[in-house]
């Protein structure tokens, strides 16, 4: 599991490199929220906005 957490963190770092970058990380495996070990994955990421609301995701892609 530690390798998977590192891979997720590195992937996120490649997506967002500066404050001007925009991106969305979708974690579609609900074990991240439902299993105890999922907390390790979530806490390894920077403190960016999080949502479970699909409408917010659609708004993100529609906004410029």
N, C-alpha and C positions, 0 to 999 in steps of 0.2 A: 504493500500500500504506500509506503513512503515514496517510491518511484513515481507512482501515479499522481500523488499530490504535487511533487516537484514538476512533473510534466504539465499539469494543469496551470500551475503558477507561471511557468515559463511561457506557455501558450498565451496566457492573458497578457503577459509582459510584451509579447510580440504584437498583440492587437493594439494596445494603448501604450504609446511611447512618450507622448507629450500631452500637455493640457489642452492642446488644440485638436488632438485626435478624437474621433468618435467611433464607437463600436459597441457591439452587443455580444455578450457571452451567454449562450443558452445552455444550461445544464438540464438536459431532458430526462435524466435518470432520477426518479423520485426518491431513490435510496439516499441521495445527498441530504434530503430533508427528513426522511423517515427513520433512517438508521443512525445509531449512535456514532458510528465511525464517519458519517457524512459531515459532521461538524468540523472534523479535521480539514476536509476539503474546503468548506465554506470559509473557515477562519484563516486559511492560507492565502486567500485573495485580499486585495486592497479593499478598503471600505468605500465602495461605490454604491450607487443606488441599486436596490434589488426589488424585484416585483414578481408576483405570480399572475398578474393581470395581463391577459393577452391584448387588451385594448391599449394598455400603456406601451407595449412592444410595437403595436401598429402605429401608434402616435410617434414613437421614436423614429421609425422609418419614414414617416410622412413629414416630419419636422426638418427644417434646414436651418 
